[in-house]
């Protein structure tokens, strides 16, 4: 795919949704960090239901740490893998309190040192909370990047690096959100809705579908 096509794709995404946002509910970098940790192999809707009950009660490292693993588990038990996630969140809170003055770090190294935080989670926090030029590649973005040919790659890291390189810089900060939303609602895994896709004429997917 050439640079002109990529620019037009993101121009249209921007035109349709000038200020895209994550669908995870949060009001602070800490709330975002915890929500993203909880969202692994879970839906944003499911996470939001749990945090809607948790955050009014505990939304700081100190408050969640005080709940302990068992106390936190009661709030998040509707989420998959909640026991291991509860342990990770409690340990993350302890480290934030002891090493970072209860603040969420704004760099990859410190973020990835927290339990339950991998490269993708770190990228989400750095991009969404701190507005850094990172690209969190989840299954939706991996699929869209390969299927459209915007940034094809054999693995997540390869796609991430290509997107950082190929997405026009003036669209890069919000590209993560546009691609996720496109993959979630239009370019779906089982059957992409090509007939109603905003970028169908630019997409290089060879097996386009109708919406019938």
C-alpha positions as CSV (number, residue, x, y, z in Angstrom):
1,X,0.0,0.0,0.0
2,X,1.3,3.4,-0.9
3,X,1.6,6.5,1.3
4,X,-1.2,8.3,-0.5
5,X,-3.7,5.5,0.2
6,X,-2.7,5.4,3.9
7,X,-3.1,9.1,4.3
8,X,-6.6,9.1,2.8
9,X,-7.6,6.2,5.0
10,X,-6.7,8.0,8.1
11,X,-8.1,11.3,6.8
12,X,-11.5,9.6,6.5
13,X,-11.2,8.0,10.0
14,X,-10.4,11.5,11.3
15,X,-13.3,13.1,9.4
16,X,-15.8,10.5,10.8
17,X,-14.4,10.6,14.3
18,X,-12.2,13.6,15.0
19,X,-11.5,12.7,18.7
20,X,-11.6,8.9,19.1
21,X,-11.6,7.6,22.7
22,X,-11.0,4.3,24.3
23,X,-14.2,2.5,25.3
24,X,-12.8,1.7,28.7
25,X,-14.2,4.0,31.4
26,X,-11.6,5.9,33.4
27,X,-10.9,9.3,34.8
28,X,-7.2,9.1,35.8
29,X,-4.1,7.4,34.5
30,X,-4.3,4.9,37.4
31,X,-7.9,4.0,36.6
32,X,-6.9,3.5,33.0
33,X,-4.0,1.3,34.0
34,X,-6.1,-1.0,36.1
35,X,-8.9,-1.2,33.5
36,X,-6.4,-2.2,30.8
37,X,-4.9,-4.9,33.1
38,X,-8.4,-6.2,33.7
39,X,-9.3,-6.1,30.0
40,X,-6.9,-8.9,28.9
41,X,-9.0,-11.6,27.3
42,X,-12.2,-9.7,28.4
43,X,-14.5,-7.2,26.8
44,X,-14.4,-3.5,27.5
45,X,-18.1,-3.7,28.4
46,X,-17.4,-6.4,31.0
47,X,-14.5,-4.4,32.5
48,X,-16.6,-1.2,32.7
49,X,-19.4,-3.0,34.6
50,X,-16.8,-4.2,37.2
51,X,-15.0,-0.9,37.5
52,X,-18.3,1.0,37.8
53,X,-18.7,-0.8,41.1
54,X,-15.0,-0.8,42.1
55,X,-13.9,2.8,41.4
56,X,-16.5,4.6,43.6
57,X,-15.2,2.5,46.5
58,X,-11.5,2.3,45.6
59,X,-9.7,4.2,42.7
60,X,-6.2,4.9,44.1
61,X,-3.3,2.5,44.7
62,X,-3.7,2.8,48.4
63,X,-7.5,2.1,48.4
64,X,-7.3,-0.9,46.1
65,X,-4.3,-2.3,47.9
66,X,-6.2,-2.0,51.2
67,X,-8.9,-4.3,49.7
68,X,-6.4,-7.1,49.3
69,X,-6.7,-9.9,46.8
70,X,-9.9,-11.3,48.2
71,X,-11.6,-8.0,48.6
72,X,-10.7,-6.9,45.1
73,X,-11.8,-10.3,43.7
74,X,-15.4,-9.6,44.9
75,X,-15.6,-6.6,42.5
76,X,-14.0,-8.2,39.5
77,X,-15.1,-11.9,39.7
78,X,-17.4,-11.4,36.6
79,X,-14.2,-10.9,34.5
80,X,-12.3,-13.8,33.1
81,X,-9.0,-14.8,34.9
82,X,-10.1,-12.6,37.8
83,X,-8.0,-14.4,40.4
84,X,-4.7,-13.9,38.7
85,X,-5.7,-10.4,37.7
86,X,-6.6,-9.5,41.3
87,X,-3.1,-10.7,42.4
88,X,-1.4,-8.7,39.7
89,X,-3.4,-5.5,40.5
90,X,-2.7,-5.7,44.2
91,X,1.0,-6.2,43.5
92,X,1.0,-3.4,41.0
93,X,-0.6,-1.1,43.6
94,X,2.1,-2.0,46.1
95,X,4.8,-1.2,43.6
96,X,3.2,2.1,42.6
97,X,3.0,3.1,46.3
98,X,6.6,2.0,47.2
99,X,8.5,2.9,44.0
100,X,6.5,5.6,42.2
101,X,4.9,7.8,44.8
102,X,1.5,6.3,43.9
103,X,1.8,7.7,40.4
104,X,1.6,5.8,37.1
105,X,4.9,5.9,35.4
106,X,5.0,7.6,32.0
107,X,7.7,5.4,30.5
108,X,7.7,1.9,29.1
109,X,10.4,0.4,31.3
110,X,8.7,1.2,34.6
111,X,5.3,0.2,33.2
112,X,6.4,-3.2,31.9
113,X,8.0,-3.9,35.3
114,X,4.5,-3.9,36.9
115,X,2.7,-7.3,37.2
116,X,0.1,-7.8,34.5
117,X,1.5,-5.1,32.3
118,X,3.0,-6.2,29.0
119,X,4.0,-4.2,26.0
120,X,0.5,-3.8,24.7
121,X,-0.8,-2.6,28.0
122,X,2.1,-0.2,28.4
123,X,1.5,1.2,24.9
124,X,-2.2,1.8,25.7
125,X,-1.4,3.7,28.8
126,X,1.5,5.7,27.2
127,X,-0.7,6.6,24.2
128,X,-4.1,7.2,25.9
129,X,-3.0,8.7,29.3
130,X,0.2,10.4,28.4
131,X,-0.4,11.1,24.6
132,X,2.8,9.5,23.5
133,X,3.4,8.1,20.0
134,X,2.9,4.4,20.7
135,X,0.9,1.8,19.0
136,X,-0.9,-0.9,21.1
137,X,-1.5,-3.8,18.7
138,X,-4.4,-6.0,19.8
139,X,-6.2,-8.7,17.8
140,X,-8.4,-6.1,16.1
141,X,-5.5,-3.9,15.0
142,X,-3.4,-6.9,13.9
143,X,-6.3,-8.1,11.7
144,X,-7.0,-4.7,10.2
145,X,-3.4,-3.9,9.5
146,X,-2.9,-7.2,7.7
147,X,-6.3,-7.5,6.0
148,X,-6.2,-4.0,4.5
149,X,-2.5,-4.1,3.8
150,X,-1.9,-0.9,5.8
151,X,0.9,-2.5,7.7
152,X,1.1,-6.3,7.1
153,X,3.3,-8.3,9.5
154,X,3.7,-11.8,10.8
155,X,3.5,-10.9,14.4
156,X,2.3,-8.1,16.7
157,X,5.7,-6.4,17.1
158,X,6.3,-6.3,13.3
159,X,2.8,-4.8,12.8
160,X,3.4,-2.3,15.6
161,X,6.7,-1.1,14.1
162,X,5.3,-0.8,10.6
163,X,2.3,1.2,11.9
164,X,4.6,3.6,13.7
165,X,6.6,4.0,10.5
166,X,3.8,4.2,8.0
167,X,0.9,6.0,9.7
168,X,1.1,9.7,8.8
169,X,2.6,11.5,11.8
170,X,-0.3,14.0,12.1
171,X,-2.7,11.0,12.6
172,X,-0.5,8.7,14.7
173,X,-1.6,9.8,18.1
174,X,-5.2,8.6,17.5
175,X,-4.5,5.8,15.0
176,X,-4.7,3.2,17.7
177,X,-8.3,4.1,18.6
178,X,-9.5,4.4,15.0
179,X,-8.0,1.0,14.0
180,X,-9.5,-0.8,17.1
181,X,-12.9,0.7,16.5
182,X,-12.8,-0.2,12.8
183,X,-11.8,-3.8,13.6
184,X,-14.4,-4.1,16.4
185,X,-17.4,-2.8,14.4
186,X,-16.7,-2.9,10.7
187,X,-13.7,-5.1,9.7
188,X,-14.9,-8.0,11.9
189,X,-13.0,-11.2,12.2
190,X,-15.6,-13.7,10.8
191,X,-17.1,-11.4,8.1
192,X,-15.9,-7.9,7.4
193,X,-18.7,-5.5,6.5
194,X,-17.1,-4.4,3.3
195,X,-20.3,-3.1,1.8
196,X,-20.6,-0.4,4.4
197,X,-16.9,0.2,5.0
198,X,-15.7,3.8,4.7
199,X,-12.4,2.7,3.3
200,X,-13.5,-0.1,1.0
201,X,-12.2,1.5,-2.1
202,X,-8.7,2.0,-0.6
203,X,-8.5,-1.4,1.2
204,X,-6.4,-4.1,-0.6
205,X,-8.2,-7.1,0.9
206,X,-8.7,-9.6,-1.9
207,X,-11.9,-11.3,-0.5
208,X,-14.3,-8.5,0.0
209,X,-17.8,-9.3,1.2
210,X,-21.2,-7.8,0.6
211,X,-23.4,-6.9,3.6
212,X,-26.2,-9.2,2.5
